[in-house]
């Protein structure tokens, strides 16, 4: 029995480490909101993977986010990495995760590279009407 307890504690510790590496969704509920932790996790992982695949990114995206159910309005708070939903809605939750995962993907350095590329492209193009002979 003692060995079983040690094994159970080891499995729990391993699972906690794995979850910490993958990112988490911290759910809070105002009132009597119904939601399934397994569905929240499944949609979260699916949305993160979709963003990762869309941008051919080798970095695993698993932002730690908060989900607030029973909010006054459906919204995403970028500063707090929080998805606010009036009630559980897997599509709206997935949309929020996609937005926040993309925000994690678009690091300040990557944003600056894209910004410079856009400015350089704008400077390199000339409207045909601007060309003089």
N, C-alpha and C positions, 0 to 999 in steps of 0.2 A: 504494500500500500504506500509506503514511504517513497519507493521508487516511482510509482505512478504520479504522486504529487510533484516530485522533482521534474518528471517528464512533462507534466502539464504546465508547470511554471516555465520550463524552457521553451515549450511551444508558444506560450503566451508572450514571452519576451521576444522571441523571434518574430512573431506576427506584429508586435508593436514596432519593432525596428523596420520591418518591411513597409508598414503603413506610413511611418515617419518619412521614409525615403520617397514614397509615392505622392506625398501631398495629402491634404485632408480637406474634408468639407465639415465645418462645424455648423450644425443645424440648431437653430433656436426657434421656438414656436410660440406665437402669441395666441392665447385662446386654445381652442380644441381643434387644432389643425391635425389632419391625418397625413402621414407620409411613411414610406417604407425606406429604412436605411439601406437595404440592398438595392432598391431602385435608384436612390440618390447616388450611390456609389457607381452603379452600372452606367448611368447617364453621364456622370462626371468623367469616368475613365473613357467612355466612348467619345465624348466631346473633345477631350484633351488629345486623344489619338487622331481624331479627324483634323484638328488644327496642325498637328505634327506632320501628318501625311500630306496635307494640302501644300505645305511649304517645304516639303522634302527636308525636314529638319532632323538631324541625327540626335539632337538633345531631347531627352524625355521631358515633356511638359507636364508638370503636376503642381500647379500653383495651389497654395493653401488659401482656401476661400471660406467665407461665411455665408450661410443661407438663412435668411430670416423669413419665416412663414407667418402670415397674418399681418403683413405690413399694410400701410395705408395705400400704397401704390406699387406697381411692378416697376422695378428700376435696378440699375447697377451703380454701385458707389465705387468708383475706381480707386479713390484714396484708401478706402478701408477694405478693398477687395471683397465686397459684400454684394450678394444678390438678394434683392428684396422682392418677395412675391406675396400677393394678396392671399393666395392659396396654392397648394402644390400643383404645378403644371410642368410636366416633363419637358415640353418644347421650350417654354420660356426659360426654364432652368438650364437646358442645354445651350440656348442662345447666350445666356449670361456667362456660362463656363467658356464658351468659344471666345467671347469678347475678352474675358480675363486671361485666358490662356494665350491669346494673340498678344495681349498687352505684355505678358511675360516674355514672349518670343521676341518682341520688338524692343530690345534693350536700348539704352541711350546711345551706345556706340553704333548699333545697327541703324537706329533712327537717323543718326548724323551721316552715316554712309549713304543712306537713301536720299536724305535731304541734299547732300552735296551732288549726288548723281543727278537729281532733278534740276538743280540750279545749273550744273554744267551742260545738261542736255538743252535746257531753255536757252542758254547763251550760245550753244553750237548751232541752233536752228535759225534760219532766216526766212522770213515771209517773202515769197516770190515778188511781191510788190515793192519790197525794200531794196531789191537789187537794182543798181543803176549801171548803165553802160558807159 
